[in-house]
Amino acid sequence: VPFGTRTLTVLATPGHTEGCVSYLLDDLSRVFTGDALLVRGCGRTDFQGGSASKLYHSVHSQLFSLPDSTLVYPAHDYKGYCNSSILEERTLNPRLTKTLPEFVSIMDNLGLPYPAKFDKSVPANLVCGLQD
């Protein structure tokens, strides 16, 4: 994807949702991970076609294979962190440092509440927010 004088490469990182992607800057210095990889966490996988197994494989194959120094910019953070690095997440992420079976068990047992306004936001997202 052209971005001014730079280029972003689209990386398929499904798992949080089936269509999740991340964007890698051309010099590998930064990756914008959406909800696939958060600072010391990852997006939930219990709705919208999510899959804990797919997310684990996406992060490990597409993101954790990037250089240690690549800065990670997630879509949001619940504790106010703006970024991390691939090295930090590969070594310190409490979910993604686990084995695949451990990760799937963690994700399957989060017990998170149903998101507020979810029934309105998902249909709006599916039509890019366009209204009749």
A tleap script that builds the chain and sets N, CA, C and O, in Angstrom:
source leaprc.protein.ff14SB
mol = sequence {
  NVAL PRO PHE GLY THR ARG THR LEU THR VAL
  LEU ALA THR PRO GLY HIE THR GLU GLY CYS
  VAL SER TYR LEU LEU ASP ASP LEU SER ARG
  VAL PHE THR GLY ASP ALA LEU LEU VAL ARG
  GLY CYS GLY ARG THR ASP PHE GLN GLY GLY
  SER ALA SER LYS LEU TYR HIE SER VAL HIE
  SER GLN LEU PHE SER LEU PRO ASP SER THR
  LEU VAL TYR PRO ALA HIE ASP TYR LYS GLY
  TYR CYS ASN SER SER ILE LEU GLU GLU ARG
  THR LEU ASN PRO ARG LEU THR LYS THR LEU
  PRO GLU PHE VAL SER ILE MET ASP ASN LEU
  GLY LEU PRO TYR PRO ALA LYS PHE ASP LYS
  SER VAL PRO ALA ASN LEU VAL CYS GLY LEU
  GLN CASP
}
set mol.1.N position { 0.855 -1.172 0.000 }
set mol.1.CA position { 0.000 0.000 0.000 }
set mol.1.C position { 0.901 1.235 0.000 }
set mol.1.O position { 1.675 1.422 0.939 }
set mol.2.N position { 0.821 2.070 -1.016 }
set mol.2.CA position { 1.608 3.304 -1.018 }
set mol.2.C position { 1.163 4.218 0.119 }
set mol.2.O position { -0.029 4.346 0.399 }
set mol.3.N position { 2.133 4.846 0.765 }
set mol.3.CA position { 1.872 5.682 1.930 }
set mol.3.C position { 2.844 6.853 1.857 }
set mol.3.O position { 3.919 6.802 2.454 }
set mol.4.N position { 2.475 7.913 1.128 }
set mol.4.CA position { 3.411 9.008 0.890 }
set mol.4.C position { 4.594 8.491 0.100 }
set mol.4.O position { 4.426 7.928 -0.981 }
set mol.5.N position { 5.793 8.678 0.635 }
set mol.5.CA position { 6.998 8.161 -0.017 }
set mol.5.C position { 7.345 6.763 0.469 }
set mol.5.O position { 8.364 6.199 0.070 }
set mol.6.N position { 6.514 6.209 1.318 }
set mol.6.CA position { 6.770 4.900 1.935 }
set mol.6.C position { 5.771 3.876 1.408 }
set mol.6.O position { 4.865 4.197 0.639 }
set mol.7.N position { 5.962 2.641 1.844 }
set mol.7.CA position { 5.056 1.559 1.473 }
set mol.7.C position { 4.724 0.740 2.712 }
set mol.7.O position { 5.588 0.477 3.549 }
set mol.8.N position { 3.476 0.346 2.814 }
set mol.8.CA position { 3.036 -0.575 3.854 }
set mol.8.C position { 2.719 -1.914 3.199 }
set mol.8.O position { 2.036 -1.968 2.176 }
set mol.9.N position { 3.218 -2.988 3.792 }
set mol.9.CA position { 2.900 -4.333 3.333 }
set mol.9.C position { 1.794 -4.883 4.214 }
set mol.9.O position { 1.871 -4.800 5.440 }
set mol.10.N position { 0.766 -5.445 3.594 }
set mol.10.CA position { -0.352 -6.019 4.332 }
set mol.10.C position { 0.006 -7.452 4.715 }
set mol.10.O position { 0.359 -8.265 3.860 }
set mol.11.N position { -0.090 -7.751 6.008 }
set mol.11.CA position { 0.158 -9.095 6.519 }
set mol.11.C position { -1.165 -9.675 7.004 }
set mol.11.O position { -1.836 -9.063 7.836 }
set mol.12.N position { -1.547 -10.828 6.504 }
set mol.12.CA position { -2.755 -11.490 6.991 }
set mol.12.C position { -2.486 -12.008 8.395 }
set mol.12.O position { -1.610 -12.849 8.595 }
set mol.13.N position { -3.243 -11.502 9.370 }
set mol.13.CA position { -3.082 -11.944 10.763 }
set mol.13.C position { -4.448 -12.296 11.355 }
set mol.13.O position { -4.855 -11.709 12.357 }
set mol.14.N position { -5.165 -13.256 10.741 }
set mol.14.CA position { -6.483 -13.628 11.253 }
set mol.14.C position { -6.388 -14.289 12.618 }
set mol.14.O position { -5.346 -14.808 13.018 }
set mol.15.N position { -7.496 -14.250 13.306 }
set mol.15.CA position { -7.584 -14.887 14.617 }
set mol.15.C position { -8.482 -14.096 15.534 }
set mol.15.O position { -9.438 -14.641 16.085 }
set mol.16.N position { -8.190 -12.807 15.711 }
set mol.16.CA position { -9.113 -11.952 16.470 }
set mol.16.C position { -10.439 -11.947 15.723 }
set mol.16.O position { -11.495 -12.174 16.312 }
set mol.17.N position { -10.376 -11.687 14.429 }
set mol.17.CA position { -11.477 -11.906 13.497 }
set mol.17.C position { -10.870 -12.555 12.264 }
set mol.17.O position { -9.651 -12.583 12.097 }
set mol.18.N position { -11.724 -13.071 11.414 }
set mol.18.CA position { -11.234 -13.749 10.211 }
set mol.18.C position { -10.486 -12.799 9.281 }
set mol.18.O position { -9.553 -13.215 8.594 }
set mol.19.N position { -10.886 -11.527 9.251 }
set mol.19.CA position { -10.286 -10.593 8.309 }
set mol.19.C position { -9.197 -9.703 8.860 }
set mol.19.O position { -8.819 -8.729 8.209 }
set mol.20.N position { -8.682 -10.002 10.031 }
set mol.20.CA position { -7.648 -9.143 10.633 }
set mol.20.C position { -6.388 -9.099 9.776 }
set mol.20.O position { -5.932 -10.112 9.247 }
set mol.21.N position { -5.845 -7.895 9.659 }
set mol.21.CA position { -4.567 -7.704 8.974 }
set mol.21.C position { -3.689 -6.786 9.812 }
set mol.21.O position { -4.172 -6.039 10.663 }
set mol.22.N position { -2.401 -6.859 9.555 }
set mol.22.CA position { -1.426 -5.943 10.140 }
set mol.22.C position { -0.713 -5.256 8.988 }
set mol.22.O position { -0.686 -5.774 7.871 }
set mol.23.N position { -0.137 -4.095 9.255 }
set mol.23.CA position { 0.550 -3.320 8.222 }
set mol.23.C position { 2.002 -3.110 8.634 }
set mol.23.O position { 2.279 -2.561 9.700 }
set mol.24.N position { 2.923 -3.548 7.788 }
set mol.24.CA position { 4.357 -3.480 8.059 }
set mol.24.C position { 4.988 -2.378 7.217 }
set mol.24.O position { 4.847 -2.363 5.994 }
set mol.25.N position { 5.686 -1.455 7.879 }
set mol.25.CA position { 6.382 -0.380 7.174 }
set mol.25.C position { 7.550 -0.954 6.380 }
set mol.25.O position { 8.172 -1.928 6.806 }
set mol.26.N position { 7.850 -0.355 5.229 }
set mol.26.CA position { 8.819 -0.898 4.271 }
set mol.26.C position { 10.210 -1.179 4.837 }
set mol.26.O position { 10.888 -2.080 4.344 }
set mol.27.N position { 10.655 -0.448 5.842 }
set mol.27.CA position { 11.992 -0.695 6.402 }
set mol.27.C position { 11.962 -1.644 7.607 }
set mol.27.O position { 12.969 -1.808 8.295 }
set mol.28.N position { 10.821 -2.258 7.857 }
set mol.28.CA position { 10.605 -3.220 8.953 }
set mol.28.C position { 10.733 -2.591 10.337 }
set mol.28.O position { 10.849 -3.308 11.331 }
set mol.29.N position { 10.712 -1.267 10.414 }
set mol.29.CA position { 10.898 -0.601 11.706 }
set mol.29.C position { 9.626 -0.547 12.542 }
set mol.29.O position { 9.688 -0.398 13.763 }
set mol.30.N position { 8.468 -0.668 11.886 }
set mol.30.CA position { 7.197 -0.551 12.594 }
set mol.30.C position { 6.166 -1.488 11.975 }
set mol.30.O position { 6.128 -1.696 10.762 }
set mol.31.N position { 5.326 -2.049 12.861 }
set mol.31.CA position { 4.199 -2.847 12.397 }
set mol.31.C position { 2.959 -2.398 13.166 }
set mol.31.O position { 2.983 -2.257 14.389 }
set mol.32.N position { 1.887 -2.180 12.428 }
set mol.32.CA position { 0.616 -1.735 12.993 }
set mol.32.C position { -0.288 -2.964 13.042 }
set mol.32.O position { -0.742 -3.451 12.007 }
set mol.33.N position { -0.545 -3.462 14.255 }
set mol.33.CA position { -1.087 -4.806 14.424 }
set mol.33.C position { -2.583 -4.888 14.678 }
set mol.33.O position { -3.106 -5.986 14.872 }
set mol.34.N position { -3.283 -3.774 14.681 }
set mol.34.CA position { -4.711 -3.850 14.969 }
set mol.34.C position { -4.926 -4.511 16.315 }
set mol.34.O position { -4.280 -4.149 17.299 }
set mol.35.N position { -5.839 -5.488 16.366 }
set mol.35.CA position { -6.096 -6.214 17.607 }
set mol.35.C position { -5.427 -7.583 17.643 }
set mol.35.O position { -5.621 -8.338 18.596 }
set mol.36.N position { -4.643 -7.915 16.619 }
set mol.36.CA position { -3.967 -9.212 16.617 }
set mol.36.C position { -2.949 -9.292 17.749 }
set mol.36.O position { -2.906 -10.281 18.480 }
set mol.37.N position { -2.137 -8.262 17.894 }
set mol.37.CA position { -1.106 -8.228 18.933 }
set mol.37.C position { -1.204 -6.903 19.659 }
set mol.37.O position { -1.024 -5.840 19.066 }
set mol.38.N position { -1.491 -6.975 20.947 }
set mol.38.CA position { -1.554 -5.796 21.801 }
set mol.38.C position { -0.301 -5.767 22.669 }
set mol.38.O position { 0.483 -6.716 22.653 }
set mol.39.N position { -0.108 -4.703 23.417 }
set mol.39.CA position { 1.005 -4.645 24.359 }
set mol.39.C position { 0.677 -5.593 25.510 }
set mol.39.O position { -0.257 -5.360 26.277 }
set mol.40.N position { 1.454 -6.655 25.615 }
set mol.40.CA position { 1.294 -7.709 26.622 }
set mol.40.C position { -0.073 -8.380 26.563 }
set mol.40.O position { -0.620 -8.792 27.587 }
set mol.41.N position { -0.611 -8.484 25.369 }
set mol.41.CA position { -1.894 -9.148 25.207 }
set mol.41.C position { -2.196 -9.388 23.743 }
set mol.41.O position { -1.317 -9.308 22.885 }
set mol.42.N position { -3.464 -9.686 23.474 }
set mol.42.CA position { -3.944 -9.891 22.111 }
set mol.42.C position { -5.453 -9.724 22.128 }
set mol.42.O position { -6.078 -9.725 23.188 }
set mol.43.N position { -6.025 -9.582 20.954 }
set mol.43.CA position { -7.464 -9.433 20.853 }
set mol.43.C position { -8.189 -10.712 21.227 }
set mol.43.O position { -7.662 -11.812 21.062 }
set mol.44.N position { -9.393 -10.555 21.730 }
set mol.44.CA position { -10.203 -11.721 22.080 }
set mol.44.C position { -10.578 -12.479 20.814 }
set mol.44.O position { -10.559 -11.919 19.718 }
set mol.45.N position { -10.915 -13.741 20.967 }
set mol.45.CA position { -11.166 -14.592 19.801 }
set mol.45.C position { -12.521 -15.286 19.865 }
set mol.45.O position { -12.749 -16.270 19.162 }
set mol.46.N position { -13.416 -14.783 20.700 }
set mol.46.CA position { -14.673 -15.489 20.950 }
set mol.46.C position { -15.863 -14.999 20.138 }
set mol.46.O position { -16.998 -15.367 20.443 }
set mol.47.N position { -15.641 -14.181 19.115 }
set mol.47.CA position { -16.740 -13.767 18.245 }
set mol.47.C position { -16.206 -13.299 16.901 }
set mol.47.O position { -14.993 -13.195 16.719 }
set mol.48.N position { -17.101 -13.014 15.953 }
set mol.48.CA position { -16.753 -12.511 14.614 }
set mol.48.C position { -15.776 -13.424 13.877 }
set mol.48.O position { -14.842 -12.947 13.234 }
set mol.49.N position { -15.989 -14.716 13.970 }
set mol.49.CA position { -15.121 -15.643 13.253 }
set mol.49.C position { -13.744 -15.784 13.852 }
set mol.49.O position { -12.824 -16.258 13.186 }
set mol.50.N position { -13.584 -15.380 15.102 }
set mol.50.CA position { -12.291 -15.481 15.760 }
set mol.50.C position { -11.882 -16.919 16.017 }
set mol.50.O position { -12.725 -17.813 16.098 }
set mol.51.N position { -10.590 -17.131 16.142 }
set mol.51.CA position { -10.041 -18.457 16.404 }
set mol.51.C position { -8.724 -18.299 17.151 }
set mol.51.O position { -7.781 -17.688 16.647 }
set mol.52.N position { -8.669 -18.852 18.352 }
set mol.52.CA position { -7.439 -18.759 19.147 }
set mol.52.C position { -6.270 -19.425 18.427 }
set mol.52.O position { -5.158 -18.897 18.421 }
set mol.53.N position { -6.517 -20.561 17.832 }
set mol.53.CA position { -5.457 -21.272 17.123 }
set mol.53.C position { -4.936 -20.452 15.941 }
set mol.53.O position { -3.726 -20.356 15.737 }
set mol.54.N position { -5.849 -19.862 15.162 }
set mol.54.CA position { -5.423 -19.024 14.030 }
set mol.54.C position { -4.633 -17.813 14.511 }
set mol.54.O position { -3.624 -17.448 13.909 }
set mol.55.N position { -5.091 -17.193 15.593 }
set mol.55.CA position { -4.388 -16.015 16.103 }
set mol.55.C position { -2.975 -16.381 16.538 }
set mol.55.O position { -2.022 -15.673 16.214 }
set mol.56.N position { -2.837 -17.475 17.265 }
set mol.56.CA position { -1.520 -17.926 17.718 }
set mol.56.C position { -0.581 -18.122 16.522 }
set mol.56.O position { 0.552 -17.642 16.524 }
set mol.57.N position { -1.071 -18.833 15.507 }
set mol.57.CA position { -0.234 -19.085 14.329 }
set mol.57.C position { 0.070 -17.793 13.575 }
set mol.57.O position { 1.185 -17.615 13.085 }
set mol.58.N position { -0.906 -16.889 13.476 }
set mol.58.CA position { -0.679 -15.603 12.798 }
set mol.58.C position { 0.420 -14.808 13.479 }
set mol.58.O position { 1.346 -14.321 12.831 }
set mol.59.N position { 0.308 -14.682 14.785 }
set mol.59.CA position { 1.287 -13.882 15.528 }
set mol.59.C position { 2.667 -14.521 15.445 }
set mol.59.O position { 3.658 -13.837 15.189 }
set mol.60.N position { 2.734 -15.825 15.660 }
set mol.60.CA position { 4.040 -16.486 15.662 }
set mol.60.C position { 4.685 -16.520 14.276 }
set mol.60.O position { 5.902 -16.372 14.163 }
set mol.61.N position { 3.896 -16.710 13.228 }
set mol.61.CA position { 4.497 -16.812 11.890 }
set mol.61.C position { 4.684 -15.455 11.215 }
set mol.61.O position { 5.699 -15.235 10.555 }
set mol.62.N position { 3.740 -14.557 11.366 }
set mol.62.CA position { 3.796 -13.284 10.650 }
set mol.62.C position { 4.470 -12.163 11.446 }
set mol.62.O position { 5.174 -11.332 10.873 }
set mol.63.N position { 4.260 -12.140 12.743 }
set mol.63.CA position { 4.756 -11.013 13.544 }
set mol.63.C position { 6.022 -11.358 14.322 }
set mol.63.O position { 6.988 -10.596 14.287 }
set mol.64.N position { 6.037 -12.475 15.012 }
set mol.64.CA position { 7.215 -12.820 15.808 }
set mol.64.C position { 8.413 -13.194 14.940 }
set mol.64.O position { 9.512 -13.374 15.464 }
set mol.65.N position { 8.229 -13.312 13.643 }
set mol.65.CA position { 9.350 -13.562 12.733 }
set mol.65.C position { 10.014 -12.261 12.275 }
set mol.65.O position { 11.037 -12.292 11.590 }
set mol.66.N position { 9.434 -11.126 12.651 }
set mol.66.CA position { 10.016 -9.820 12.303 }
set mol.66.C position { 11.242 -9.548 13.176 }
set mol.66.O position { 11.424 -10.208 14.199 }
set mol.67.N position { 12.081 -8.590 12.790 }
set mol.67.CA position { 13.254 -8.262 13.612 }
set mol.67.C position { 12.859 -7.872 15.043 }
set mol.67.O position { 11.807 -7.277 15.272 }
set mol.68.N position { 13.717 -8.218 15.986 }
set mol.68.CA position { 13.473 -7.893 17.399 }
set mol.68.C position { 13.164 -6.420 17.605 }
set mol.68.O position { 12.346 -6.065 18.453 }
set mol.69.N position { 13.811 -5.571 16.837 }
set mol.69.CA position { 13.696 -4.122 17.034 }
set mol.69.C position { 12.432 -3.512 16.429 }
set mol.69.O position { 12.150 -2.336 16.659 }
set mol.70.N position { 11.672 -4.283 15.667 }
set mol.70.CA position { 10.448 -3.744 15.056 }
set mol.70.C position { 9.505 -3.265 16.147 }
set mol.70.O position { 9.179 -4.009 17.072 }
set mol.71.N position { 9.074 -2.021 16.033 }
set mol.71.CA position { 8.134 -1.462 17.000 }
set mol.71.C position { 6.726 -1.903 16.657 }
set mol.71.O position { 6.332 -1.918 15.491 }
set mol.72.N position { 5.971 -2.264 17.684 }
set mol.72.CA position { 4.598 -2.748 17.552 }
set mol.72.C position { 3.648 -1.637 17.973 }
set mol.72.O position { 3.736 -1.116 19.085 }
set mol.73.N position { 2.737 -1.282 17.071 }
set mol.73.CA position { 1.709 -0.281 17.361 }
set mol.73.C position { 0.345 -0.949 17.253 }
set mol.73.O position { -0.148 -1.165 16.146 }
set mol.74.N position { -0.276 -1.281 18.391 }
set mol.74.CA position { -1.595 -1.908 18.355 }
set mol.74.C position { -2.698 -0.876 18.111 }
set mol.74.O position { -2.465 0.331 18.185 }
set mol.75.N position { -3.894 -1.371 17.820 }
set mol.75.CA position { -5.030 -0.478 17.579 }
set mol.75.C position { -5.396 0.307 18.833 }
set mol.75.O position { -5.831 1.456 18.749 }
set mol.76.N position { -5.221 -0.310 19.983 }
set mol.76.CA position { -5.561 0.350 21.250 }
set mol.76.C position { -4.878 -0.387 22.386 }
set mol.76.O position { -4.288 -1.450 22.192 }
set mol.77.N position { -4.966 0.187 23.562 }
set mol.77.CA position { -4.403 -0.445 24.747 }
set mol.77.C position { -5.243 -0.035 25.940 }
set mol.77.O position { -5.658 1.119 26.045 }
set mol.78.N position { -5.491 -0.961 26.826 }
set mol.78.CA position { -6.339 -0.695 27.987 }
set mol.78.C position { -5.577 -0.076 29.155 }
set mol.78.O position { -6.193 0.340 30.136 }
set mol.79.N position { -4.253 -0.009 29.069 }
set mol.79.CA position { -3.454 0.553 30.160 }
set mol.79.C position { -2.691 1.807 29.748 }
set mol.79.O position { -1.892 2.327 30.527 }
set mol.80.N position { -2.929 2.299 28.532 }
set mol.80.CA position { -2.309 3.541 28.096 }
set mol.80.C position { -0.964 3.408 27.413 }
set mol.80.O position { -0.302 4.414 27.158 }
set mol.81.N position { -0.541 2.179 27.109 }
set mol.81.CA position { 0.721 2.001 26.392 }
set mol.81.C position { 0.510 2.307 24.911 }
set mol.81.O position { -0.521 1.946 24.344 }
set mol.82.N position { 1.468 2.960 24.290 }
set mol.82.CA position { 1.355 3.308 22.864 }
set mol.82.C position { 2.023 2.289 21.955 }
set mol.82.O position { 1.567 2.061 20.835 }
set mol.83.N position { 3.097 1.675 22.428 }
set mol.83.CA position { 3.805 0.725 21.578 }
set mol.83.C position { 4.666 -0.211 22.413 }
set mol.83.O position { 4.813 -0.048 23.625 }
set mol.84.N position { 5.221 -1.183 21.731 }
set mol.84.CA position { 6.109 -2.173 22.323 }
set mol.84.C position { 7.096 -2.553 21.219 }
set mol.84.O position { 7.241 -1.816 20.243 }
set mol.85.N position { 7.760 -3.666 21.357 }
set mol.85.CA position { 8.628 -4.162 20.287 }
set mol.85.C position { 8.374 -5.654 20.116 }
set mol.85.O position { 7.817 -6.310 20.997 }
set mol.86.N position { 8.785 -6.167 18.988 }
set mol.86.CA position { 8.640 -7.602 18.742 }
set mol.86.C position { 9.396 -8.390 19.809 }
set mol.86.O position { 8.875 -9.379 20.324 }
set mol.87.N position { 10.608 -7.972 20.146 }
set mol.87.CA position { 11.369 -8.677 21.183 }
set mol.87.C position { 10.611 -8.699 22.503 }
set mol.87.O position { 10.504 -9.747 23.139 }
set mol.88.N position { 10.084 -7.548 22.920 }
set mol.88.CA position { 9.346 -7.487 24.183 }
set mol.88.C position { 8.147 -8.420 24.168 }
set mol.88.O position { 7.920 -9.155 25.129 }
set mol.89.N position { 7.379 -8.398 23.088 }
set mol.89.CA position { 6.177 -9.232 23.035 }
set mol.89.C position { 6.521 -10.709 22.912 }
set mol.89.O position { 5.847 -11.547 23.510 }
set mol.90.N position { 7.545 -11.041 22.156 }
set mol.90.CA position { 7.942 -12.440 22.008 }
set mol.90.C position { 8.414 -13.027 23.337 }
set mol.90.O position { 8.251 -14.223 23.583 }
set mol.91.N position { 8.999 -12.184 24.195 }
set mol.91.CA position { 9.555 -12.696 25.451 }
set mol.91.C position { 8.691 -12.408 26.677 }
set mol.91.O position { 8.796 -13.118 27.677 }
set mol.92.N position { 7.842 -11.386 26.622 }
set mol.92.CA position { 7.108 -10.972 27.821 }
set mol.92.C position { 5.591 -11.093 27.736 }
set mol.92.O position { 4.916 -10.970 28.758 }
set mol.93.N position { 5.038 -11.329 26.558 }
set mol.93.CA position { 3.586 -11.382 26.421 }
set mol.93.C position { 3.058 -12.594 27.192 }
set mol.93.O position { 3.394 -13.728 26.853 }
set mol.94.N position { 2.236 -12.371 28.223 }
set mol.94.CA position { 1.823 -13.475 29.087 }
set mol.94.C position { 0.956 -14.533 28.409 }
set mol.94.O position { 0.850 -15.650 28.914 }
set mol.95.N position { 0.348 -14.210 27.300 }
set mol.95.CA position { -0.458 -15.200 26.579 }
set mol.95.C position { 0.343 -15.870 25.470 }
set mol.95.O position { 0.319 -17.093 25.329 }
set mol.96.N position { 1.046 -15.073 24.691 }
set mol.96.CA position { 1.671 -15.587 23.474 }
set mol.96.C position { 3.036 -16.225 23.694 }
set mol.96.O position { 3.630 -16.740 22.746 }
set mol.97.N position { 3.546 -16.202 24.919 }
set mol.97.CA position { 4.765 -16.950 25.236 }
set mol.97.C position { 4.431 -18.393 25.609 }
set mol.97.O position { 5.331 -19.207 25.816 }
set mol.98.N position { 3.161 -18.706 25.694 }
set mol.98.CA position { 2.710 -20.057 26.045 }
set mol.98.C position { 2.749 -20.965 24.817 }
set mol.98.O position { 2.940 -20.502 23.693 }
set mol.99.N position { 2.564 -22.264 25.050 }
set mol.99.CA position { 2.415 -23.208 23.946 }
set mol.99.C position { 1.039 -23.004 23.321 }
set mol.99.O position { 0.176 -22.355 23.913 }
set mol.100.N position { 0.833 -23.551 22.139 }
set mol.100.CA position { -0.469 -23.434 21.480 }
set mol.100.C position { -1.602 -23.972 22.360 }
set mol.100.O position { -2.597 -23.268 22.533 }
set mol.101.N position { -1.503 -25.183 22.924 }
set mol.101.CA position { -2.607 -25.662 23.766 }
set mol.101.C position { -2.862 -24.759 24.983 }
set mol.101.O position { -4.014 -24.536 25.356 }
set mol.102.N position { -1.801 -24.247 25.594 }
set mol.102.CA position { -1.979 -23.340 26.735 }
set mol.102.C position { -2.661 -22.048 26.300 }
set mol.102.O position { -3.550 -21.551 26.991 }
set mol.103.N position { -2.251 -21.506 25.162 }
set mol.103.CA position { -2.842 -20.276 24.645 }
set mol.103.C position { -4.323 -20.475 24.354 }
set mol.103.O position { -5.147 -19.650 24.747 }
set mol.104.N position { -4.667 -21.556 23.672 }
set mol.104.CA position { -6.072 -21.827 23.350 }
set mol.104.C position { -6.887 -21.949 24.632 }
set mol.104.O position { -7.999 -21.427 24.703 }
set mol.105.N position { -6.366 -22.615 25.628 }
set mol.105.CA position { -7.070 -22.748 26.906 }
set mol.105.C position { -7.291 -21.388 27.563 }
set mol.105.O position { -8.381 -21.107 28.062 }
set mol.106.N position { -6.265 -20.550 27.564 }
set mol.106.CA position { -6.398 -19.200 28.130 }
set mol.106.C position { -7.491 -18.431 27.397 }
set mol.106.O position { -8.375 -17.849 28.025 }
set mol.107.N position { -7.431 -18.431 26.074 }
set mol.107.CA position { -8.385 -17.653 25.280 }
set mol.107.C position { -9.805 -18.193 25.402 }
set mol.107.O position { -10.765 -17.424 25.377 }
set mol.108.N position { -9.943 -19.509 25.534 }
set mol.108.CA position { -11.270 -20.114 25.663 }
set mol.108.C position { -11.883 -19.899 27.039 }
set mol.108.O position { -13.070 -20.161 27.233 }
set mol.109.N position { -11.096 -19.429 27.990 }
set mol.109.CA position { -11.590 -19.271 29.359 }
set mol.109.C position { -11.434 -17.857 29.900 }
set mol.109.O position { -11.323 -17.674 31.112 }
set mol.110.N position { -11.424 -16.854 29.027 }
set mol.110.CA position { -11.277 -15.466 29.479 }
set mol.110.C position { -12.502 -14.977 30.246 }
set mol.110.O position { -12.375 -14.155 31.153 }
set mol.111.N position { -13.677 -15.472 29.893 }
set mol.111.CA position { -14.896 -15.068 30.588 }
set mol.111.C position { -15.215 -13.590 30.456 }
set mol.111.O position { -15.743 -12.986 31.389 }
set mol.112.N position { -14.903 -12.999 29.308 }
set mol.112.CA position { -15.146 -11.569 29.111 }
set mol.112.C position { -16.622 -11.305 28.842 }
set mol.112.O position { -17.298 -12.135 28.233 }
set mol.113.N position { -17.130 -10.156 29.289 }
set mol.113.CA position { -18.532 -9.824 29.015 }
set mol.113.C position { -18.741 -9.520 27.533 }
set mol.113.O position { -17.812 -9.156 26.813 }
set mol.114.N position { -19.983 -9.679 27.109 }
set mol.114.CA position { -20.362 -9.327 25.740 }
set mol.114.C position { -20.159 -7.831 25.568 }
set mol.114.O position { -20.613 -7.061 26.414 }
set mol.115.N position { -19.493 -7.386 24.499 }
set mol.115.CA position { -19.210 -5.956 24.330 }
set mol.115.C position { -20.477 -5.101 24.221 }
set mol.115.O position { -21.458 -5.502 23.595 }
set mol.116.N position { -20.441 -3.932 24.833 }
set mol.116.CA position { -21.547 -2.981 24.740 }
set mol.116.C position { -21.717 -2.551 23.284 }
set mol.116.O position { -20.732 -2.340 22.576 }
set mol.117.N position { -22.934 -2.425 22.851 }
set mol.117.CA position { -23.292 -1.966 21.494 }
set mol.117.C position { -22.750 -2.873 20.388 }
set mol.117.O position { -22.674 -2.465 19.229 }
set mol.118.N position { -22.378 -4.088 20.743 }
set mol.118.CA position { -21.831 -5.036 19.777 }
set mol.118.C position { -22.824 -5.328 18.656 }
set mol.118.O position { -22.441 -5.434 17.491 }
set mol.119.N position { -24.105 -5.456 19.014 }
set mol.119.CA position { -25.133 -5.775 18.023 }
set mol.119.C position { -25.331 -4.658 17.006 }
set mol.119.O position { -25.879 -4.897 15.930 }
set mol.120.N position { -24.897 -3.454 17.325 }
set mol.120.CA position { -24.977 -2.339 16.378 }
set mol.120.C position { -23.657 -2.136 15.637 }
set mol.120.O position { -23.650 -1.807 14.451 }
set mol.121.N position { -22.545 -2.331 16.337 }
set mol.121.CA position { -21.251 -2.031 15.719 }
set mol.121.C position { -20.851 -3.042 14.656 }
set mol.121.O position { -20.294 -2.657 13.628 }
set mol.122.N position { -21.120 -4.327 14.875 }
set mol.122.CA position { -20.708 -5.332 13.891 }
set mol.122.C position { -21.443 -5.150 12.563 }
set mol.122.O position { -20.790 -5.124 11.520 }
set mol.123.N position { -22.789 -5.023 12.555 }
set mol.123.CA position { -23.445 -4.771 11.260 }
set mol.123.C position { -22.939 -3.494 10.586 }
set mol.123.O position { -22.803 -3.461 9.363 }
set mol.124.N position { -22.659 -2.453 11.355 }
set mol.124.CA position { -22.127 -1.211 10.772 }
set mol.124.C position { -20.742 -1.446 10.183 }
set mol.124.O position { -20.435 -0.940 9.104 }
set mol.125.N position { -19.906 -2.208 10.879 }
set mol.125.CA position { -18.569 -2.519 10.361 }
set mol.125.C position { -18.646 -3.297 9.048 }
set mol.125.O position { -17.842 -3.080 8.141 }
set mol.126.N position { -19.613 -4.196 8.956 }
set mol.126.CA position { -19.727 -5.037 7.765 }
set mol.126.C position { -20.101 -4.252 6.513 }
set mol.126.O position { -19.861 -4.714 5.397 }
set mol.127.N position { -20.687 -3.070 6.690 }
set mol.127.CA position { -21.027 -2.217 5.536 }
set mol.127.C position { -20.203 -0.932 5.559 }
set mol.127.O position { -20.605 0.087 4.998 }
set mol.128.N position { -19.043 -0.996 6.218 }
set mol.128.CA position { -18.112 0.138 6.291 }
set mol.128.C position { -18.760 1.390 6.871 }
set mol.128.O position { -18.381 2.506 6.515 }
set mol.129.N position { -19.725 1.215 7.754 }
set mol.129.CA position { -20.366 2.349 8.414 }
set mol.129.C position { -21.384 3.076 7.562 }
set mol.129.O position { -21.972 4.060 8.010 }
set mol.130.N position { -21.605 2.608 6.336 }
set mol.130.CA position { -22.561 3.275 5.448 }
set mol.130.C position { -23.988 3.004 5.898 }
set mol.130.O position { -24.321 1.897 6.320 }
set mol.131.N position { -24.813 4.013 5.805 }
set mol.131.CA position { -26.216 3.875 6.173 }
set mol.131.C position { -27.078 4.129 4.955 }
set mol.131.O position { -26.682 4.846 4.037 }
set mol.132.N position { -28.269 3.531 4.955 }
set mol.132.CA position { -29.219 3.770 3.849 }
set mol.132.C position { -29.719 5.187 3.849 }
set mol.132.O position { -30.521 5.558 2.992 }
savepdb mol mol.pdb
quit
